[in-house]
Amino acid sequence: MFGAMRAFLLRRIGSLVVALFVASVAVFLLVRAVPGDPARLLLKNPTPERIAAIRARLGLDQSLPTQYWLWLKNALGHGRFGESIVTGRDVKEDLARTWPATIELSIVALVVATLAGVWLGVFCARHAGTWKDALGTTVSLVGLSVPVFWLGLLAMLLFSLELGWLPAGERGGLDHLVLPALVLATIPAAFVARVTRSAVLETLGKDFIRTAQAKGATERAILYRHALRAALVPIVTMVGVEFAYLLGGAVLTETVFAWPGIGRYVATAVLARDYPAIQGALLVLVAMVMTVNFAVDVAHHALDPKLRR
Amino acid sequence: MKRRNLLLGIGSSMLAVVILAAAFAGVVSTHGPTEQLYRDLALAPPSWAHSIGVDGVGRDVLTRILYGARATLGIAFSATAIAVLGGVALGAAAGVRRGWFDAIVSHATDFLLAFPSILLGLVALTILTPSAASVAIAVGISSLPTVMRQVRAAFASEGAKEYVLAARATGAGRWRIAALEILPNCAGLILVLTTLTLGGAVLEAAGLAFLGLSGQPDIPEWGMMLREEQGTFRVAPWLCIAPGLAITWTVLAFNLLSDGLRQRRRWARLAESA
C-alpha cells in the first residue's frame, strides 16, 4: 500500500513540476506575444538609457530560450518581476502584500461554501421529489446564475449602506470578512449542493444502504454516516474545482469590496496593461492553483480505497 | 416526465423574452441607447415614461437594457461558437486519433481547466486590444477546454461500442466513422454543452465588462452598466438592480435549458459534472 502511494506521489510531483514549467513559459511568452517592443512594455517612462538597461537585463539581443532562462532566474531566484508601470512600486512587494489577503478570503469562503453546499445537497436528496427538493434545487440553480459582482453590490447596499450592520469593504477585522466571503461562497456553494445531491441520491440506492435500513439504523445515521461518507470522494474532488471558482470569483468580489487581494491586483493590472505586475501575479496565481490541486489529488488518493489497490 | 418539460419550457420562454428584447429594442424605444435626451431628469426614479428610470447622464435605462440584450447575446453566441466548434473539433480528433496528439491535447486542457475561466479571459485580453470582438474571443477560448474534455471522453467511449466496430468491419475509415456514426450520437451532449457554455459566457463576458475590459463605452452592455452605475446605487438603486437582474435572467434561462436537455437525453449524463 505504501509502495503504491509513493509511486503515486512521485508521479504527481513529476507532473506538478512539468505543469509549473509550462505555466512559467506561458507567462514569459505572454509579454512577447503582445505587439511592440517588450522593453517599452515593461517600463514606466522609457528613456533610452533605461531601455538599454532593461534590454541588457532581459537579454533581448539573445535567443528566446536564453531570455526565458534569465527571466526565470530573476523571477524565482530573486523574486524580481520588475516595477509596476503604473505605480512604480516593486511588484514583489505588492504580491507579498496581496496574496495572503486572497488566501484568507478564499479559505473562509471555501469552508462556508462546502458546509452550506453539503447541507443543501443532503437536504435536497433527503426530500427528493418533494417541494422541499424543488425549492432547494431552484435555489442552487439561481445561485449558479447570479453574477457575483452584482450580488456583492446588492449585499453592500443592503447590509452596509442601508442597515449599517457590516463594513462596506476593505480588509480589517472579522466583520470586514463576512460580506465578501458570503458573496464569494455563493456560486461554489450552489455547485457543491448540486454535486452532493446527485452523489447522495446515487448512494442511497445502493445495497449497503438497504442493509443499514434493514438492521434498523435511523434515517439520520443512514444519511450522514453511510450515504454522505460514500459520497465524500466526489465532494473532496470538488474542492479543487471549487477553488478555481473561488479564484475566479475573487477577481470580481475583491474588486467590488475593494479587498486588497491578488484578484483585484491582477484585474487592475490587466486594465492598465501593467505587464510586470501581470506576469508576477499570474505566476503566484498559477502556483496557488497548482498547490491546491496537488493537495486535492493526494487527499483523493488517500480517501478512495479503489485507488489504493 | 412532467418536470423535464417544465425546465425546458421555463428556460425557453425566458430565453425568448431576451431574444425578443434584442430583436425589437429599436421598435420599443424611439431613440438610441446612448442619446442623452433626459438630462434634466438625471437619476429620476422609475415612472410611466421611463419604466426603469433615467441614469446619471440622462439616458433612458430601459432602452439601454434592451440594447444590452443585443450586445450580450451577440458576445455570448460568438464566444460559444468559438468554444463549441473548436472544442468539438479538437475533442473529436483527440478521441478518435488517440496517441501523442490525444496526450498533448488532453494534458493541455486538464492544465487549463485548473484555472478559473475569467482568469484565462483576462490573460487573453492582455494580448488582444479591448473590444467586443476581443471579449467574445477571450470568453470563447477560455470556455473551450470544458467542451473539449467532454467531447473527447464521449468520442473515446463511443469508439469502443459495437456500432462503431460494425462500421469499421464494413471498411469505413475512422474519420468517416467519427463524422457519420459517432458525431450524430453525440449531438445531445453537444447541445447540452452549448447551452451550458452560453450561460457561462454571459456571466464571464459581464464580469470582464464589469472590470472595464469591454473597451467600447458606446455599446451598452449589462456588465459595463453595472460598472458605470455602481457609484450611484445609493441614490438610485434601480440603476444597479436592472442590469444585474437582466444578467441573472439570461444565465438562468440557459442553465434551465441545459438542465432540461440533460434530463431528456439519457447519455448526456456525461455532461453532469460540467
Chai-1 contact restraints between the chains, C-beta under 6 A:
chainA,res_idxA,chainB,res_idxB,connection_type,confidence,min_distance_angstrom,max_distance_angstrom,comment,restraint_id
A,A19,B,F111,contact,1.0,0.0,6.0,A-B,restraint_1
A,A33,B,I127,contact,1.0,0.0,6.0,A-B,restraint_2
A,V34,B,I127,contact,1.0,0.0,6.0,A-B,restraint_3
A,L141,B,N255,contact,1.0,0.0,6.0,A-B,restraint_4
A,S145,B,T248,contact,1.0,0.0,6.0,A-B,restraint_5
A,S145,B,V251,contact,1.0,0.0,6.0,A-B,restraint_6
A,S145,B,L252,contact,1.0,0.0,6.0,A-B,restraint_7
A,S145,B,N255,contact,1.0,0.0,6.0,A-B,restraint_8
A,V146,B,T248,contact,1.0,0.0,6.0,A-B,restraint_9
A,P147,B,L203,contact,1.0,0.0,6.0,A-B,restraint_10
A,P147,B,A206,contact,1.0,0.0,6.0,A-B,restraint_11
A,P147,B,I247,contact,1.0,0.0,6.0,A-B,restraint_12
A,F149,B,F210,contact,1.0,0.0,6.0,A-B,restraint_13
A,W150,B,G244,contact,1.0,0.0,6.0,A-B,restraint_14
A,L153,B,Q230,contact,1.0,0.0,6.0,A-B,restraint_15
A,L153,B,C240,contact,1.0,0.0,6.0,A-B,restraint_16
A,L157,B,F233,contact,1.0,0.0,6.0,A-B,restraint_17
A,L161,B,R234,contact,1.0,0.0,6.0,A-B,restraint_18
A,A244,B,P116,contact,1.0,0.0,6.0,A-B,restraint_19
A,L247,B,P116,contact,1.0,0.0,6.0,A-B,restraint_20
A,G248,B,P116,contact,1.0,0.0,6.0,A-B,restraint_21
A,G248,B,I118,contact,1.0,0.0,6.0,A-B,restraint_22
A,V251,B,I118,contact,1.0,0.0,6.0,A-B,restraint_23
A,L252,B,G207,contact,1.0,0.0,6.0,A-B,restraint_24
A,A267,B,L211,contact,1.0,0.0,6.0,A-B,restraint_25
A,V270,B,L122,contact,1.0,0.0,6.0,A-B,restraint_26
A,V270,B,T126,contact,1.0,0.0,6.0,A-B,restraint_27
A,L271,B,G212,contact,1.0,0.0,6.0,A-B,restraint_28
A,I278,B,T126,contact,1.0,0.0,6.0,A-B,restraint_29
A,V289,B,A114,contact,1.0,0.0,6.0,A-B,restraint_30
A,V289,B,F115,contact,1.0,0.0,6.0,A-B,restraint_31
A,N293,B,A114,contact,1.0,0.0,6.0,A-B,restraint_32
